[in-house]
Amino acid sequence: MVLPVGIQLALSEGIQNLIVELDARVVIDLINSNVDTVKPYSPLSCDCRCLLRRFPQVQVKHVYREGNRCADALASWGCLMDDAFVVFSSPPNTDVLYLVNSDLAGMHVNRIVNTGLTSSVG
């Protein structure tokens, strides 16, 4: 989780209205809660909360993995790099450019759900 660096970058760029979208519900719950119940992550979640309070408007919300394709592609690209942190001024390749443009155009991706796994309350 590299949220603090990304949040610090958004602050340094003067962003006023920040929307953080994550596909990890447990991380969102850690950031949105005021109680640090998971001790190993307490300093990191506290840092995130403190940084997020510095924005006039901020939302931390869940998106499914399919809705986070651009971030996933950039993370995969980053795993191949030697640098610990890189800021791109433009998409690094045509695949990521396509995903960025798809996001901007509001294109949706269907989520595949296994209908064989149902639960019943009774």
Wavefront OBJ file of the C-alpha trace (Angstrom):
o trace
v 0.000 0.000 0.000
v 1.666 3.224 -1.183
v -1.212 5.527 -0.365
v 0.737 8.084 1.702
v 3.133 8.864 -1.171
v 0.253 9.285 -3.613
v -1.660 11.444 -1.145
v 1.435 13.584 -0.530
v 1.837 14.000 -4.290
v -1.802 15.129 -4.602
v -1.212 17.664 -1.798
v 1.942 19.002 -3.450
v 0.025 19.418 -6.731
v -2.562 21.562 -4.951
v -5.459 19.204 -5.546
v -8.511 20.356 -3.604
v -11.058 17.626 -4.302
v -9.513 14.158 -3.971
v -11.237 10.879 -4.727
v -9.266 7.784 -3.718
v -10.592 4.610 -5.296
v -9.374 1.261 -3.990
v -10.328 -2.307 -4.768
v -9.375 -3.473 -1.268
v -12.348 -3.073 1.071
v -10.255 -3.886 4.171
v -7.868 -0.991 3.416
v -10.805 1.382 2.985
v -12.221 0.252 6.326
v -8.836 0.835 7.989
v -8.572 4.347 6.580
v -12.179 5.310 7.269
v -12.177 4.014 10.839
v -10.868 6.058 13.729
v -9.810 2.965 15.633
v -6.532 1.236 14.889
v -7.417 -2.367 15.630
v -4.858 -3.921 13.300
v -1.652 -2.970 15.059
v 0.898 -3.635 12.264
v -0.964 -1.225 9.981
v -1.785 1.400 12.623
v 0.991 3.898 11.722
v 0.222 3.667 8.004
v -3.543 4.038 8.398
v -3.001 6.928 10.830
v -0.661 8.644 8.329
v -3.275 8.256 5.592
v -6.047 9.707 7.763
v -3.878 12.665 8.817
v -2.924 13.449 5.213
v -6.496 13.075 3.945
v -7.731 15.594 6.531
v -5.644 18.242 4.756
v -7.908 18.184 1.684
v -10.984 20.424 1.626
v -12.955 17.597 0.009
v -11.977 13.927 0.051
v -13.675 10.616 -0.607
v -12.219 7.158 -0.089
v -14.381 4.649 -1.867
v -14.446 1.082 -3.067
v -14.321 0.086 -6.710
v -14.230 -3.428 -8.050
v -11.023 -4.630 -9.635
v -12.591 -4.255 -13.074
v -13.167 -0.566 -12.365
v -9.568 -0.131 -11.278
v -7.951 -1.468 -14.467
v -5.789 1.591 -15.064
v -4.303 1.511 -11.558
v -3.788 -2.240 -11.889
v -1.960 -1.796 -15.204
v 0.255 0.931 -13.733
v 1.035 -1.238 -10.702
v 1.995 -4.134 -12.974
v 4.155 -1.772 -15.036
v 5.756 -0.470 -11.848
v 6.698 -3.991 -10.736
v 8.922 -4.222 -13.800
v 10.776 -0.995 -12.961
v 13.902 -0.599 -10.859
v 12.760 2.703 -9.327
v 10.802 2.678 -6.068
v 8.422 5.462 -7.126
v 7.798 7.015 -10.522
v 5.462 9.833 -11.529
v 4.328 9.707 -15.143
v 3.350 12.938 -16.890
v 1.679 10.821 -19.577
v 0.736 7.135 -19.841
v 3.865 4.968 -20.213
v 2.511 2.835 -23.072
v -0.437 2.438 -25.435
v -2.171 -0.155 -23.235
v -2.308 2.247 -20.290
v -3.276 5.107 -22.626
v -6.233 3.024 -23.836
v -7.330 2.399 -20.230
v -7.018 6.099 -19.348
v -9.075 7.076 -22.391
v -11.648 4.384 -21.561
v -11.923 5.815 -18.038
v -12.341 9.342 -19.397
v -15.041 8.153 -21.798
v -16.910 6.451 -18.951
v -16.664 2.987 -20.480
v -17.932 0.211 -18.256
v -16.591 -3.296 -17.811
v -18.909 -6.134 -16.916
v -18.085 -7.961 -13.730
v -18.229 -11.748 -13.990
v -20.016 -13.274 -11.021
v -20.178 -16.975 -10.272
v -23.897 -17.647 -9.880
v -23.203 -21.138 -8.520
v -22.163 -19.640 -5.199
v -25.350 -18.484 -3.536
v -26.181 -18.264 0.100
v -29.494 -18.722 1.753
v -30.745 -17.340 4.995
v -32.970 -19.620 6.893
l 1 2 3 4 5 6 7 8 9 10 11 12 13 14 15 16 17 18 19 20 21 22 23 24 25 26 27 28 29 30 31 32 33 34 35 36 37 38 39 40 41 42 43 44 45 46 47 48 49 50 51 52 53 54 55 56 57 58 59 60 61 62 63 64 65 66 67 68 69 70 71 72 73 74 75 76 77 78 79 80 81 82 83 84 85 86 87 88 89 90 91 92 93 94 95 96 97 98 99 100 101 102 103 104 105 106 107 108 109 110 111 112 113 114 115 116 117 118 119 120 121 122
